[in-house]
C-alpha cells in the first residue's frame, strides 16, 4: 500500500518488501547512537527519512540524518523523533491527515 504526496509523501511497504529490505541489507534493524533500539523499517517519505516500528516498545520513529552501516543505523540527537506511540496511532494520524487534505 502506498500513500504518495500526503505532506512530503509517505510510502508504506508491503510485508514482502520489508522482508526483502532486511534480507538484502538495505534496511536497518538496529539503531545506535543517540537512540539504541531494534526496529523494523516499514515506510519512507521520499525525502530520505524512514519510518520504523520499535521491536521493544512498539513506538514508531521517523529516522533521518543518520548513516547506515550494515544493519545498524547510526542516529544523532536530531536524527529521530517519535511520531506514534504505536503503529495504529501512527496510521490513524495518517488517515486523519488524508481526510483533512481531501476536505481542503
N, C-alpha and C positions, 0 to 999 in steps of 0.2 A: 504494500500500500504506500502511495506517495501523496504528500500534500504540498505541492510546489507553490511558491510565491505567497506564503502566509507569513507576512512580515518579511524576513530575509529568505524565507523558504525553509521548510523542514522536510527532509526525505526520510521516511521511516522504512527500513528494510524488512523484507520478509525473513522468516527463520532460516531458510536455506542460505540467503546472502550473509546473514550474521554468522552462521557456522562456517561458511566459506572464508569470510574475512579473518576469523580466528585461526582456522587451519592454514591458510595461506600466509599468515603472519602480518597482514597489513591493518589489523585491528588490535589495539592494545587490550590486555586482560588484567594488567596491574597498573596502578597509579603509584608514583613515588615523588618525593619532594615535599612540597607544602601539604599535600594530601596523600595519604597512604591507604589504599583500598584495592579490592578485587572488583572488577567491573565487566559488564558486557555492553559493548557499544552497539546501539541499535538504530542510530539515525545520525544524519549530518544536516548542516544548514546551507550548504552550497558556498559558504564563505570561509571554510577552513575549520569550523567548530564541529565537535562531535557531541552527541548526547549518549550518556551511558547510565545504566542502572547498576547500583551498588549490589554486589553479591552478599554483603554483610548487613547493610541497613535497609536496602530497598529504595533508598533515595535516588533521584535522577539528577545527574550532574551535566552541566554544559562545560565542555573542556575546550580550551583554545590556548594559543601562545606557548604550547609545550613542544616537546620533542619526543619522537618515537625511536626507541632503541630495542629492537626485537619485539617482545610482547609488553614492554614496560613503557609507559607514557610518563615522562618527567614533566611535572607541572609546578609552576611558581605560585606565589601568593595571589596574583591577579589572574591566573590562568584557569580558574574554575569557579563555578557557582552552583549552589543547589537550586534547581528550577522546579522541583517537585518532591514532596515528601515520599511519594511512591509513584509507580508507573501510571496508575489510574488517575491520580491527581494531575500529573503532567498531561496525559491525554485529554482529560476533561478541560484543562485550560486551553489546549489547542482547539478543541471543539468550540469552546466559547469564543475564542478569537476568530474562528472561521465564521461563526454565526454573526458576530459583530461586523466583520468585513463584508459579508453578503448584505447585511441591512444598510450599510452606508454606500 
